[in-house]
């Protein structure tokens, strides 16, 4: 199953390829109605699976199991997986990459942070010495077969951002990501320094980066856009609002015949689609 090849084909198109951040199987089931690619967000997974912030709590077997479930239900979708720092150790990173590739992941993002790690749009990030990160990255690259690999730097100082972006572009990584980019001008500068290497841009609501449309990103030469948390943050607001309404109604549920409130019928129909895809003969992303 050449899922990495399929994702490379898409990012080679003239337009920016969007990948939507999902955090559990239900959010993925909804997102699948609208987009062809998922980003398995570390922020979202830490929040939904552990109820904790994105500061290094994720255990790699939990992430691998989640990706395996996603691939079974969504055989035709791109799955780009955030593996943080590769779970610290380079050999562990290689093992995880091999497990994820066998489980059907299309690609992974490997960052250059050191512990304690932070969300890419948070303050206080620390990075490994470049040579140490490149050693880990090259081991990961040698351990994959078809899987796409995104090399990510979390450097924050201007000179170091440019130094690392240029170094990552010289590796065999498929894509470069500088996380927490603060301006359009910086996107232009990074695009120039990475040359012909595909470029990824990470958008998160309330984060450090500018809010840009896909058309604007295409004009800036961005090849992939990941949207880390739209599903998670939308669920947060919707759940809070629904429970406030339930409390105001003295515990009486809405009438699904009179509102757009999702009831058991709509939810079941959504989930039944996952069963049908389990048995699909055609896997579009596996060509």
C-alpha positions as CSV (number, residue, x, y, z in Angstrom):
1,X,0.0,0.0,0.0
2,X,1.8,3.1,-1.2
3,X,0.2,5.7,1.0
4,X,3.3,7.9,1.0
5,X,3.4,7.9,-2.8
6,X,-0.2,9.0,-2.9
7,X,0.5,11.9,-0.6
8,X,3.5,12.9,-2.6
9,X,1.4,13.0,-5.7
10,X,-1.1,15.4,-4.1
11,X,1.5,17.8,-2.8
12,X,3.1,17.9,-6.2
13,X,-0.1,19.6,-7.5
14,X,-0.2,23.3,-8.1
15,X,-2.5,24.1,-5.2
16,X,-1.8,23.8,-1.5
17,X,-2.9,20.4,-0.1
18,X,-5.0,20.8,3.1
19,X,-4.8,18.2,5.9
20,X,-7.4,18.5,8.6
21,X,-6.5,17.9,12.2
22,X,-8.6,15.2,13.9
23,X,-8.4,13.9,17.4
24,X,-10.6,10.8,17.6
25,X,-12.5,8.5,15.3
26,X,-15.7,10.5,15.6
27,X,-14.1,13.8,14.5
28,X,-12.4,11.9,11.7
29,X,-15.8,10.5,10.6
30,X,-17.1,14.0,10.2
31,X,-14.0,15.5,8.7
32,X,-14.0,12.7,6.1
33,X,-17.2,14.2,4.6
34,X,-15.4,17.3,3.7
35,X,-11.7,16.6,3.2
36,X,-9.5,13.8,1.7
37,X,-6.6,14.1,4.1
38,X,-6.1,14.0,7.9
39,X,-3.5,15.4,10.2
40,X,-3.2,13.3,13.3
41,X,-2.5,16.1,15.6
42,X,-0.4,15.6,18.8
43,X,-2.2,18.6,20.4
44,X,-5.6,17.0,19.7
45,X,-4.6,13.5,20.6
46,X,-3.1,14.5,23.9
47,X,-6.2,16.5,24.7
48,X,-8.7,13.8,23.8
49,X,-6.9,10.6,24.9
50,X,-5.2,11.9,28.0
51,X,-7.0,15.1,28.8
52,X,-3.6,16.8,29.0
53,X,-1.8,19.6,27.1
54,X,0.7,18.9,24.3
55,X,3.9,18.8,26.4
56,X,5.1,15.2,25.8
57,X,2.7,12.9,27.5
58,X,1.8,10.8,24.4
59,X,3.0,7.2,24.5
60,X,3.9,5.9,21.1
61,X,1.8,2.6,21.3
62,X,-1.3,4.7,21.8
63,X,-0.6,6.7,18.7
64,X,0.2,3.6,16.6
65,X,-3.1,2.0,17.7
66,X,-5.1,5.1,16.8
67,X,-3.5,5.3,13.4
68,X,-4.3,1.6,12.7
69,X,-8.0,2.2,13.6
70,X,-8.1,5.3,11.4
71,X,-6.6,3.4,8.4
72,X,-9.2,0.6,8.7
73,X,-12.1,3.1,8.7
74,X,-10.6,5.5,6.1
75,X,-8.7,3.4,3.5
76,X,-8.6,6.3,1.0
77,X,-7.5,9.2,3.1
78,X,-4.1,10.7,3.6
79,X,-2.8,10.2,7.2
80,X,0.0,12.5,8.2
81,X,1.0,11.7,11.8
82,X,2.7,14.0,14.4
83,X,5.3,11.9,16.2
84,X,6.7,14.9,18.2
85,X,10.4,14.3,18.8
86,X,10.2,10.6,17.9
87,X,9.5,9.8,21.6
88,X,13.0,11.0,22.5
89,X,15.3,8.1,21.5
90,X,16.4,7.7,17.8
91,X,15.9,3.9,17.8
92,X,12.4,4.3,19.3
93,X,11.7,6.9,16.5
94,X,12.7,4.4,13.8
95,X,10.6,1.6,15.4
96,X,7.6,3.9,15.6
97,X,8.0,5.0,12.0
98,X,8.2,1.4,10.8
99,X,5.1,0.4,12.9
100,X,3.2,3.4,11.5
101,X,4.1,2.6,8.0
102,X,2.9,-1.0,8.4
103,X,-0.2,0.4,10.0
104,X,-1.0,2.5,6.9
105,X,0.2,6.0,7.8
106,X,1.0,8.2,4.8
107,X,3.7,10.2,6.6
108,X,5.2,11.5,9.8
109,X,6.4,14.8,11.2
110,X,9.6,14.7,13.2
111,X,10.6,17.8,15.2
112,X,13.9,19.0,16.6
113,X,12.7,19.8,20.1
114,X,14.2,18.5,23.2
115,X,12.5,17.7,26.5
116,X,10.5,19.2,28.1
117,X,8.8,19.7,24.7
118,X,6.0,22.2,23.9
119,X,3.3,22.8,21.4
120,X,4.9,24.4,18.3
121,X,2.9,27.6,18.9
122,X,3.8,27.9,22.6
123,X,6.6,29.8,24.3
124,X,9.6,28.2,26.0
125,X,10.6,25.7,23.2
126,X,14.0,24.2,23.4
127,X,15.8,22.6,20.4
128,X,18.4,19.9,20.1
129,X,21.8,20.7,18.6
130,X,21.3,20.6,14.8
131,X,23.8,17.7,14.3
132,X,22.0,15.6,16.9
133,X,18.6,16.2,15.2
134,X,20.0,15.5,11.8
135,X,21.4,12.2,13.0
136,X,18.0,11.2,14.3
137,X,16.3,12.4,11.1
138,X,18.6,10.4,8.9
139,X,18.1,7.3,10.9
140,X,14.3,7.7,10.5
141,X,14.7,8.4,6.7
142,X,16.8,5.2,6.4
143,X,14.1,3.2,8.2
144,X,11.1,4.1,6.1
145,X,10.3,2.6,2.7
146,X,7.6,4.6,1.0
147,X,6.4,6.8,3.9
148,X,6.7,10.6,3.5
149,X,8.8,12.3,6.2
150,X,8.4,16.0,7.2
151,X,11.5,17.5,8.9
152,X,10.4,20.1,11.4
153,X,12.3,22.8,13.2
154,X,11.0,24.7,16.3
155,X,13.8,27.2,16.3
156,X,12.7,30.7,17.3
157,X,15.8,32.9,16.7
158,X,15.8,34.4,13.2
159,X,19.4,33.3,12.2
160,X,18.8,29.8,13.6
161,X,15.5,29.4,11.8
162,X,17.2,30.1,8.5
163,X,20.2,27.9,9.3
164,X,18.1,24.9,10.2
165,X,15.6,25.4,7.4
166,X,18.5,25.3,4.9
167,X,20.0,22.3,6.5
168,X,16.7,20.4,6.5
169,X,16.2,21.2,2.9
170,X,19.5,19.4,2.1
171,X,18.4,16.1,3.7
172,X,16.3,13.4,2.0
173,X,13.3,14.5,4.0
174,X,10.3,15.0,1.6
175,X,9.0,18.2,3.2
176,X,10.3,21.0,5.5
177,X,8.2,22.6,8.3
178,X,9.2,25.7,10.3
179,X,6.6,25.8,13.1
180,X,5.3,28.9,14.7
181,X,6.1,31.2,11.7
182,X,5.0,34.7,12.7
183,X,4.5,36.5,9.4
184,X,3.9,36.3,5.7
185,X,7.3,37.8,5.1
186,X,8.9,34.9,7.1
187,X,7.1,32.4,4.9
188,X,8.6,34.1,1.9
189,X,12.1,34.0,3.4
190,X,11.8,30.3,4.4
191,X,10.4,29.4,0.9
192,X,13.4,31.0,-0.6
193,X,16.0,29.3,1.6
194,X,14.5,25.7,1.2
195,X,14.7,26.0,-2.6
196,X,12.7,23.3,-4.4
197,X,11.9,21.3,-1.3
198,X,8.2,21.1,-0.6
199,X,7.1,23.4,2.3
200,X,4.5,22.8,5.0
201,X,2.6,25.5,7.0
202,X,0.9,24.8,10.3
203,X,-2.2,26.8,11.2
204,X,-3.8,26.7,14.7
205,X,-6.5,29.0,16.0
206,X,-5.0,31.5,18.4
207,X,-1.5,30.4,17.5
208,X,1.5,32.5,16.5
209,X,1.1,32.2,12.7
210,X,-1.1,34.4,10.5
211,X,-4.5,33.2,9.3
212,X,-4.2,32.5,5.6
213,X,-6.4,31.0,3.0
214,X,-5.4,28.1,0.8
215,X,-5.2,30.5,-2.2
216,X,-2.9,32.8,-0.3
217,X,-0.7,29.9,0.8
218,X,-0.5,28.7,-2.8
219,X,0.7,32.1,-3.9
220,X,3.4,31.9,-1.2
221,X,4.6,28.6,-2.5
222,X,3.3,26.5,0.4
223,X,2.7,22.9,-0.7
224,X,0.9,21.5,2.4
225,X,-1.2,23.2,5.0
226,X,-2.1,21.3,8.2
227,X,-5.0,22.6,10.4
228,X,-4.2,21.2,13.8
229,X,-7.2,21.8,15.9
230,X,-10.4,22.9,14.0
231,X,-12.4,19.8,15.1
232,X,-11.2,19.9,18.7
233,X,-11.9,23.6,19.2
234,X,-15.3,23.3,17.5
235,X,-16.2,20.4,19.7
236,X,-15.2,22.3,22.8
237,X,-17.5,25.2,21.9
238,X,-20.4,23.0,20.7
239,X,-20.3,20.7,23.8
240,X,-20.2,23.6,26.2
241,X,-23.0,25.4,24.4
242,X,-25.2,22.2,24.3
243,X,-24.8,21.6,28.0
244,X,-25.6,25.2,28.8
245,X,-28.7,24.9,26.8
246,X,-29.6,21.6,28.5
247,X,-29.2,23.2,31.9
248,X,-31.3,26.2,30.8
249,X,-34.0,23.8,29.6
250,X,-34.2,22.0,33.0
251,X,-32.7,18.9,31.4
252,X,-35.1,18.6,28.5
253,X,-33.3,17.5,25.3
254,X,-33.9,19.4,22.1
255,X,-36.5,18.1,19.6
256,X,-34.5,16.8,16.7
257,X,-37.5,17.2,14.4
258,X,-37.5,21.0,14.9
259,X,-33.8,21.8,15.0
260,X,-30.5,20.8,13.4
261,X,-29.6,19.0,16.6
262,X,-27.9,15.7,15.8
263,X,-29.8,12.7,17.2
264,X,-29.3,9.0,17.3
265,X,-30.3,8.6,13.6
266,X,-27.8,11.1,12.2
267,X,-25.0,9.8,14.4
268,X,-25.6,6.2,13.5
269,X,-25.7,7.0,9.8
270,X,-22.3,8.7,10.1
271,X,-20.8,5.7,11.8
272,X,-22.3,3.1,9.5
273,X,-20.2,4.7,6.7
274,X,-17.1,3.5,8.5
275,X,-18.3,-0.1,8.5
276,X,-18.9,0.1,4.7
277,X,-15.4,1.4,4.1
278,X,-14.0,-1.6,6.1
279,X,-15.2,-3.8,3.3
280,X,-14.4,-1.6,0.3
281,X,-12.5,-3.3,-2.5
282,X,-11.0,0.0,-3.9
283,X,-8.4,1.9,-1.9
284,X,-7.8,5.1,-3.8
285,X,-4.7,6.2,-1.7
286,X,-3.0,2.8,-2.1
287,X,-2.2,3.0,-5.8
